[in-house]
Amino acid sequence: MSAVPDPAERLRALLDREAIRECLYRYCRGIDRADEQALRSAYWPDATDRHGAYDGPASGFIDKALPRLRTGRRVHTIGNVLIELRGDAAAVESQFLAFQLERDAAGAPRETLLCGRYVDRFERRGGEWRVAARTVVYDWIRQTPLPNALEPEAFGLRRPTGAPWPGDPVYALLASLEDPSGAPPQPHATPN
């Protein structure tokens, strides 16, 4: 008969798992909104990232990706997050679904659907969980020409539309919670 885990240990594990999920979601906001601070806050400064053709420091991946992120559109969704806690480290596998607007060699718009998994080593340092090493595993890709490039007209009356930081409506919401005066939004800050 196995021992029933201590309630304090169970609560700590739940809090750790939630902190890891929050970090994954912050990463997706950073990618989708080209929010550099949110992206950097998802990784430890010495983290590594094996991401498609890129394999090196996570900071280098962010530096390389930001110019493209600021000019395109993308949406990432995370699901099936499995977290194996081992003290101050965790093995985390999370599935992603990413839609990206790109241009082909002739400049025509196309949609790329990517499905895969983030295979991450998370580490808790100073009570905070972040990615220490990431490998992106690709499981599915589909590329489809688009008749238009998701310009504002394509959305019809559906407003507002998503935008990079700081123009996306989520940053106005965050700023309103922090500063009721309506001051311009600041990049996402990691909670203390």
NORNOR-V552275 format. One line per field, one symbol per residue. ss: DSSP state (A for helix, B for strand, O for the rest). phi: phi as a letter, one per 30 degrees, with the letter a starting at -180 (. if undefined). psi: psi as a letter, one per 20 degrees, with the letter a starting at -180 (. if undefined). A space follows every 10 residues. Layout:
# NORNOR-V552275
ss->???
phi->???
psi->???
This chain:
# NORNOR-V552275
ss->OOOOOOAAAA AAAAAAAAAA AAAAAAAAAA AAAOOAAAAA AOBBBBBBBB BOOBBBBAAA AAAAAAAAAO OOBBBBBBBB BBBBBBOOBB BBBBBBBBBB BBBOOOOOBB BBBBBBBBBB BBBBBOOBBB BBBBBBBBBB BBBBBOOOOO OAAAAOOOOO OOOOOOOOAA AAAAAAAAOO OOOOOOOOOO OO
phi->.dddeeeddd dedddddddd deddddeddd ddchcedddd ddcdecdcbc biddbldedd ddeddeeddd ccbabcbcah dcbcdbicbb cbcbdbbbcb cbbdedjddb ccccbabccc ccbcbhiccb dcabbcccca bbcbdcdbch dedddiddbd cdadecdded dddedddcbd dieedceecd dd
psi->pqqpqphhgg gggghgghhg ghgghhgggg ghjlnggggh iiqqhjqqpo ncipobqhhh ggghhgghhi iaqqpppqrl opoopmcjqq ppppqqpppp prpahijqqq ppppqbqpoq oqqppkjppr phppppppiq qpppqqhrkk rhhhicioqr qqqrpjiqhh hggghhhhni ikqqqrqpqp q.
